[in-house]
Amino acid sequence: MQQVTVLGTGVLGSQIIFQAAYSGKDVVAYDISDEILVKLPERWEYLKPLYLRDLPDATPEKLDAAVSRIRATSDLADAVSDADLVIEAVPERLDIKRDTWAKVSAAAPGKTVFATNSSTLLPSDIVSAVDRPAKFLALHFANEVWRNNTGEVMAQEHTDPDVFEQVATFAEEIGMVAIRVKKEQPGYVLNSLLVPLLDAATDLWVRGVADFETIDLTWRKATGAPLGPFQIYDVVGMPTPYNLNKDSDDPVKREFAETLKRDYIDQGRLGVAVGKGFYDYA
Ligand SMILES: NC(=O)c1ccc[n+]([C@@H]2O[C@H](COP(=O)([O-])OP(=O)(O)OC[C@H]3O[C@@H](n4cnc5c(N)ncnc54)[C@H](O)[C@@H]3O)[C@@H](O)[C@H]2O)c1
């Protein structure tokens, strides 16, 4: 899989494009307008220092070579015309995903394998919009793909096992640790583990069982984990847990959301990205 097309050049799409190009793939970046695409060079300049900071083998020459392997277009038929693999990272809305895949199905050659990066939709929610169910599956990246380098490969019931393996191999070729998820699971492996941990930590804190520093300390000391759950919230950033909890049926989760808003979000304590959240990172 050498010719790769990525649909959507937002937070994750741009990272997948750059990571694949950095790993030697020829990448086509597709988005809905040229006004969006002209901003991509700024995005590469933003990513380059992060690669130099985090990856020991990164050099300015390698990063420039990555950029030279990226071609941008807002013409979908052109974008997919020679793709071995299309990775879709368009907004997390079922209607947009299905519409996108129906159009790609009509335009892509028979060889092309289709992968969605959706975090919360299952491939089986989308597959009926696709003309080749055997070549459709999920390939899910984590934010900051160059260092949080898991590639969760998840099949739906029609996925050809050979295609599954090809995509897992592709993930490894672009520097990911391939996580083979053999049947559909909302949240894949990572969030199936992480969400219950974070929910349990929230519950202990909101009900006053322990303060958040103690909860984190317990988890770190007893398991050897580098981060406790509230440190993980700081990495994720407060808006995500706020949005996930604010309309919950569970009063404990709603209280958590209210506390996050009042004591953290409204105080500018959004997490590691701004230098302060539950903890100070100055
Ligand atoms: N942000 C994360 O941390 C993260 C992590 C893993 C997976 N994901 C998944 O990646 C996907 C994209 O998320 P994101 O955070 O990059 O979103 P985003 O909003 O940053 O980017 C979406 C991009 O899609 C483009 N777009 C809009 N409509 C389109 C269309 N019809 N066709 C093609 N492109 C279109 C937008 O212009 C934008 O560039 C989602 O499915 C999300 O679940 C996100």
The ligand as an ORCA input file, in Angstrom:
! r2SCAN-3c Opt
* xyz 0 1
  N      -9.507     14.475     17.323
  C      -9.127     13.320     17.840
  O      -8.456     13.264     18.886
  C      -9.465     12.029     17.132
  C      -8.786     10.841     17.515
  C      -9.056      9.648     16.823
  C      -9.994      9.645     15.807
  N     -10.660     10.797     15.482
  C     -11.657     10.710     14.400
  O     -11.150     11.352     13.243
  C     -12.224     11.897     12.497
  C     -11.940     13.369     12.262
  O     -11.791     14.012     13.502
  P     -10.980     15.369     13.649
  O     -10.826     15.603     15.095
  O      -9.781     15.328     12.766
  O     -12.042     16.398     13.025
  P     -11.806     17.870     12.448
  O     -13.091     18.559     12.592
  O     -10.561     18.462     13.015
  O     -11.516     17.626     10.881
  C     -12.499     17.216      9.962
  C     -12.043     17.598      8.564
  O     -12.965     17.062      7.624
  C     -13.267     18.059      6.665
  N     -14.570     17.785      6.101
  C     -15.776     18.270      6.432
  N     -16.728     17.714      5.650
  C     -16.089     16.895      4.807
  C     -16.516     16.070      3.759
  N     -17.795     15.962      3.417
  N     -15.571     15.373      3.077
  C     -14.261     15.466      3.406
  N     -13.798     16.246      4.408
  C     -14.724     16.942      5.087
  C     -13.197     19.369      7.407
  O     -12.989     20.445      6.501
  C     -11.996     19.109      8.332
  O     -10.778     19.445      7.682
  C     -13.486     11.625     13.302
  O     -14.106     10.482     12.793
  C     -12.970     11.379     14.700
  O     -13.798     10.495     15.436
  C     -10.405     11.981     16.105
*
